[in-house]
Amino acid sequence: MRENRMGIGLLIIRLVVGLLFIGHGSQKLFGLFGGYGLQGTGGFFESIGLTPGTLMAFVAGAGELVGGILLVLGLVTPIASAMISVIMLGAIVKLHAPAGLWADQGGMEYPLVLIATVIGIAFIGSGKYSLDHHFFKKNAEGVISND
């Protein structure tokens, strides 16, 4: 029963965070959901010193999109978590850190919460309702194997 509840909890977290990252990646890559697409995002990236802007927008958008899809599926979750964490760390360094901690002042609070969430999932595991659970088993030490 406990494993079932934990699996449902992890599924909810993975779905919400993963779908939001899919949306952010789609904004950057395709201009969906009110986004600016590669050209617009690339121009913004250039303005904050990320050059070449369009390439950096593609890398960030692809990382968000693919990381979000993998997180939703619960597939190679540590890789998905690393992808998302690297992108959020970049956002902290280039945008949020100079404004301090708190989100209401443009600070790094929210990206830190996202990093903690995805790293926590990577350490806990993606849960019973995931492709990782389906394809891999964990031994007592938490090491993934496929025996």
C-alpha positions as CSV (number, residue, x, y, z in Angstrom):
1,M,0.0,0.0,0.0
2,R,2.8,2.4,0.9
3,E,4.7,1.7,-2.3
4,N,1.4,2.4,-4.2
5,R,0.9,5.8,-2.5
6,M,4.6,6.7,-3.0
7,G,4.3,5.8,-6.7
8,I,1.2,8.0,-7.1
9,G,2.9,10.9,-5.3
10,L,6.0,10.6,-7.5
11,L,3.9,10.3,-10.6
12,I,2.0,13.5,-9.7
13,I,5.3,15.4,-9.2
14,R,6.9,14.0,-12.4
15,L,3.8,14.9,-14.4
16,V,3.5,18.5,-13.2
17,V,7.2,19.4,-13.3
18,G,7.8,17.4,-16.5
19,L,4.8,18.9,-18.4
20,L,5.8,22.4,-17.4
21,F,9.3,21.8,-18.8
22,I,7.8,20.4,-22.0
23,G,5.9,23.6,-22.2
24,H,8.9,25.8,-21.6
25,G,10.9,23.9,-24.2
26,S,8.1,24.2,-26.7
27,Q,8.0,28.0,-26.1
28,K,11.7,28.3,-26.9
29,L,11.8,25.9,-29.8
30,F,8.4,26.4,-31.5
31,G,6.9,29.6,-30.1
32,L,4.0,27.6,-28.5
33,F,2.2,28.7,-25.4
34,G,3.0,32.4,-25.9
35,G,6.7,31.7,-26.4
36,Y,9.0,33.6,-28.8
37,G,10.5,30.6,-30.7
38,L,14.1,30.2,-31.5
39,Q,14.7,33.6,-33.1
40,G,13.0,35.6,-30.3
41,T,14.5,33.5,-27.5
42,G,17.8,33.7,-29.3
43,G,17.7,37.4,-29.3
44,F,16.9,37.5,-25.6
45,F,19.8,35.1,-24.9
46,E,22.2,37.4,-27.0
47,S,21.0,40.4,-24.9
48,I,22.1,38.6,-21.7
49,G,25.4,37.5,-23.1
50,L,24.6,33.9,-24.2
51,T,26.1,33.7,-27.7
52,P,25.3,32.5,-30.2
53,G,21.8,33.2,-29.1
54,T,19.9,31.0,-31.4
55,L,22.1,28.0,-30.7
56,M,21.9,28.5,-27.0
57,A,18.1,28.9,-27.3
58,F,18.0,25.6,-29.1
59,V,20.1,23.8,-26.5
60,A,18.1,25.2,-23.7
61,G,14.7,24.5,-25.4
62,A,15.8,20.9,-26.4
63,G,17.1,20.2,-22.9
64,E,13.8,21.4,-21.4
65,L,11.7,19.5,-23.9
66,V,13.6,16.2,-23.8
67,G,14.2,16.4,-20.0
68,G,10.5,17.1,-19.5
69,I,9.4,14.2,-21.7
70,L,11.8,11.8,-19.9
71,L,10.6,13.0,-16.5
72,V,7.0,12.5,-17.4
73,L,7.7,9.0,-18.7
74,G,10.0,8.2,-15.7
75,L,12.6,7.0,-18.2
76,V,16.3,7.4,-17.4
77,T,15.2,9.8,-14.7
78,P,18.7,10.7,-13.4
79,I,19.6,11.8,-17.0
80,A,16.4,13.9,-17.2
81,S,17.1,15.4,-13.8
82,A,20.6,16.3,-14.8
83,M,19.4,17.9,-18.0
84,I,16.8,20.0,-16.2
85,S,19.3,20.9,-13.4
86,V,21.9,22.1,-15.7
87,I,19.5,24.4,-17.5
88,M,18.1,25.8,-14.3
89,L,21.6,26.3,-13.0
90,G,22.3,28.4,-16.1
91,A,19.2,30.4,-15.5
92,I,20.3,31.0,-11.9
93,V,23.8,32.2,-12.9
94,K,22.7,34.4,-15.9
95,L,19.4,35.8,-14.6
96,H,18.4,35.1,-11.1
97,A,21.4,35.2,-8.7
98,P,22.1,38.9,-9.1
99,A,18.5,39.6,-7.8
100,G,19.0,37.5,-4.7
101,L,17.0,34.6,-3.3
102,W,13.3,35.6,-3.4
103,A,11.2,35.1,-6.5
104,D,9.1,38.2,-5.9
105,Q,12.3,40.2,-6.5
106,G,13.4,38.1,-9.6
107,G,15.6,35.9,-7.5
108,M,16.6,32.3,-7.7
109,E,14.1,30.8,-5.3
110,Y,11.9,29.0,-8.0
111,P,14.8,27.5,-10.1
112,L,16.3,26.2,-6.8
113,V,13.0,24.5,-5.9
114,L,12.9,22.9,-9.4
115,I,16.5,21.7,-9.1
116,A,15.8,20.3,-5.6
117,T,12.7,18.5,-6.9
118,V,14.3,16.8,-9.9
119,I,17.5,15.9,-8.0
120,G,15.3,14.5,-5.2
121,I,13.4,12.4,-7.7
122,A,16.7,11.2,-9.2
123,F,17.8,10.0,-5.7
124,I,14.5,8.5,-4.6
125,G,13.7,6.9,-8.0
126,S,10.9,7.7,-10.4
127,G,8.4,5.4,-8.7
128,K,6.2,2.4,-9.4
129,Y,4.4,4.2,-12.2
130,S,7.4,4.8,-14.5
131,L,9.2,3.2,-17.4
132,D,12.3,3.0,-15.2
133,H,10.4,0.8,-12.8
134,H,9.1,-1.3,-15.7
135,F,12.5,-1.7,-17.4
136,F,14.9,-1.7,-14.4
137,K,15.0,-3.2,-10.9
138,K,16.8,-1.6,-7.9
139,N,18.9,-3.7,-5.6
140,A,19.1,-3.1,-1.8
141,E,21.7,-0.3,-2.3
142,G,19.5,1.5,-4.9
143,V,21.8,0.7,-7.8
144,I,19.9,0.2,-11.0
145,S,20.3,-3.2,-12.7
146,N,18.3,-5.1,-15.3
147,D,18.6,-8.6,-13.8
